[in-house]
Amino acid sequence: MKIKPLFDRIVIQQVETETKTSSGLVLPESAQEKPQMAKVLAVGPGGTIDGKEIVMQIKVGDTVLYNKYAGSDFKLDGEEVTILKQSDVLAIVEN
């Protein structure tokens, strides 16, 4: 399924996190925190929102860090994705 976000929204998918501690202990899923790093799958067009012109700074394929409790989680084609506003993104991770 293809998804097209509206306005200043982006669709992200969390990057897999480490399930072991540095000492080798395996963490159960209930003890793991929600990752705050994700890959951008789709980007809205931006535009005028509440009288302000919004230019999208994020593009598809970027890896981003975002606010811990930002966005709404959805399941599309069996995959977990999050839709959030561009303003909830804290940084773009560069390699």
C-alpha positions as CSV (number, residue, x, y, z in Angstrom):
1,M,0.0,0.0,0.0
2,K,1.3,3.5,-0.8
3,I,0.6,6.3,1.6
4,K,0.7,10.0,0.8
5,P,0.8,12.3,3.9
6,L,-0.9,15.7,3.8
7,F,0.5,19.2,4.5
8,D,3.5,19.1,6.8
9,R,3.2,15.5,7.8
10,I,5.8,12.7,7.3
11,V,5.5,8.9,7.5
12,I,8.4,7.1,9.3
13,Q,9.3,3.6,10.3
14,Q,11.4,2.9,13.3
15,V,15.0,1.7,12.9
16,E,15.6,-1.7,14.6
17,T,17.1,-1.3,18.0
18,E,19.6,-3.4,19.9
19,T,18.0,-6.2,22.0
20,K,21.1,-6.9,24.1
21,T,22.9,-4.8,26.7
22,S,26.6,-4.1,26.4
23,S,27.2,-7.0,28.9
24,G,25.3,-9.5,26.7
25,L,21.9,-9.7,28.5
26,V,18.9,-10.1,26.2
27,L,16.2,-7.5,26.9
28,P,12.6,-8.6,26.6
29,E,10.4,-6.4,24.3
30,S,8.5,-5.1,27.4
31,A,11.7,-3.6,28.8
32,Q,12.8,-1.9,25.6
33,E,12.1,1.7,25.0
34,K,10.4,2.9,21.8
35,P,13.2,3.9,19.4
36,Q,13.5,7.6,18.5
37,M,15.3,7.0,15.3
38,A,13.4,6.3,12.1
39,K,13.6,6.2,8.3
40,V,11.4,8.5,6.4
41,L,9.0,6.6,4.0
42,A,6.9,9.5,2.7
43,V,6.8,13.3,2.9
44,G,3.8,15.7,2.5
45,P,4.0,18.7,0.2
46,G,4.1,21.4,2.9
47,G,2.2,24.5,2.0
48,T,0.4,27.2,3.9
49,I,-0.7,26.1,7.4
50,D,-2.4,28.5,9.8
51,G,-1.2,31.4,7.6
52,K,2.5,30.3,7.6
53,E,4.3,29.0,4.7
54,I,5.8,25.6,5.5
55,V,8.8,24.3,3.4
56,M,9.6,20.7,3.9
57,Q,13.2,20.2,5.0
58,I,13.0,16.4,5.2
59,K,13.0,14.0,2.2
60,V,12.2,10.4,1.6
61,G,15.1,8.1,2.7
62,D,16.4,10.5,5.5
63,T,17.1,9.0,8.9
64,V,15.7,11.2,11.6
65,L,15.5,11.6,15.4
66,Y,12.1,12.7,16.7
67,N,10.3,13.5,19.9
68,K,9.6,10.4,22.1
69,Y,5.8,10.8,22.2
70,A,5.2,12.4,18.8
71,G,2.9,11.2,16.1
72,S,0.3,8.5,15.7
73,D,1.1,4.8,15.2
74,F,-0.5,2.8,12.4
75,K,-0.2,-0.7,10.9
76,L,-0.1,-0.7,7.1
77,D,0.4,-4.0,5.2
78,G,1.6,-5.6,8.4
79,E,4.3,-2.9,9.0
80,E,4.3,-0.5,11.9
81,V,4.6,3.2,10.8
82,T,4.2,6.5,12.5
83,I,2.8,9.7,11.0
84,L,4.0,12.9,12.6
85,K,4.5,16.6,11.8
86,Q,7.8,17.8,10.5
87,S,8.1,20.1,13.6
88,D,8.3,16.9,15.8
89,V,11.6,15.9,14.1
90,L,14.6,17.0,16.1
91,A,17.4,16.2,13.7
92,I,18.4,14.5,10.4
93,V,21.1,11.9,11.0
94,E,23.9,12.1,8.4
95,N,26.2,9.3,7.7
